[in-house]
Amino acid sequence: MAVVLSMRWAGVTPEQYDAVRDTVRWEEEVPEGAVLHAAWFDGGALYVTDVWNAQSDFERFFAERLAAAVKEAGITGEPETRFSPLHRRFVAPGVSGAA
């Protein structure tokens, strides 16, 4: 079942996020089960909304690729995360790729 991951990680900087992205290269080497990723910063925290085909797809990606890069970037603490069943998704015509 497809899920929405909502995450807030206090203290993560844009530079740390970009370092993790550059190391993991998830845009170039798309993780199995990844559907959508959006990230932004507000009030000293990183916010992420992802859509995954299954929660286990994200958990595998985190364990196999993301965790080591997070540590290497000096990100500490634990994120607040929530998985919710996806009811519906819509992608506007012509939208693709990273921004």
C-alpha positions in Angstrom: 0.0 0.0 0.0 1.4 3.4 -0.9 2.2 5.7 2.0 2.9 9.4 2.7 5.9 10.0 4.9 5.7 13.3 6.8 9.0 14.3 8.6 10.3 17.2 10.6 14.0 17.1 11.7 15.0 20.0 14.0 18.5 21.5 13.5 19.1 20.2 10.0 20.5 22.9 7.7 20.1 23.3 4.0 23.9 22.6 3.6 23.6 19.3 5.5 20.5 18.3 3.4 22.4 19.1 0.2 25.5 17.1 1.4 23.3 14.1 2.0 21.6 14.5 -1.4 24.9 14.8 -3.1 26.3 11.7 -1.4 23.2 9.4 -1.8 22.3 10.7 -5.3 18.6 9.7 -4.9 17.7 11.9 -7.9 20.1 10.1 -10.2 19.8 6.6 -8.6 16.1 6.5 -7.7 15.4 4.3 -4.7 13.1 1.4 -5.3 9.6 2.4 -4.3 10.1 6.1 -4.3 7.4 8.1 -5.9 7.7 11.7 -4.8 10.0 13.8 -2.6 9.5 17.4 -1.5 11.7 19.2 1.1 11.8 22.7 2.7 13.1 24.5 5.7 11.2 26.6 8.3 12.0 27.6 11.8 15.3 25.9 12.0 14.0 22.5 10.9 13.9 20.4 7.7 10.5 19.3 6.6 10.0 16.4 4.1 6.9 15.0 2.4 7.5 11.8 0.5 5.3 9.3 -1.2 6.5 5.7 -1.3 5.0 2.5 -2.7 5.3 1.0 0.7 6.7 1.9 4.1 9.2 -0.9 3.8 10.6 0.7 0.7 11.6 3.8 2.7 12.9 1.8 5.6 15.2 -0.2 3.3 16.4 2.9 1.5 17.1 4.5 4.9 19.1 1.5 6.2 21.0 0.8 3.0 21.8 4.3 1.7 20.6 7.2 3.8 21.7 6.5 7.3 25.4 6.5 6.7 25.2 9.8 4.7 23.1 11.4 7.5 25.8 10.5 10.0 28.6 11.7 7.6 26.9 15.1 7.2 26.9 15.6 11.0 23.1 15.4 11.4 22.2 14.5 14.9 19.0 13.7 16.8 16.0 11.9 15.5 13.4 13.1 13.1 9.7 13.2 13.9 8.1 10.9 11.4 4.7 9.7 10.5 3.5 7.3 7.8 -0.1 7.6 6.6 -1.9 5.5 3.9 -2.0 7.4 0.6 -5.6 8.1 -0.4 -4.9 9.7 -3.8 -2.1 11.6 -5.6 -2.2 14.0 -8.5 0.7 15.2 -10.5 0.0 18.1 -12.8 0.6 17.5 -16.5 4.2 18.4 -17.6 5.6 18.2 -14.1 8.7 16.1 -13.8 12.3 16.1 -12.5 13.9 18.0 -9.7 13.5 21.7 -9.0 
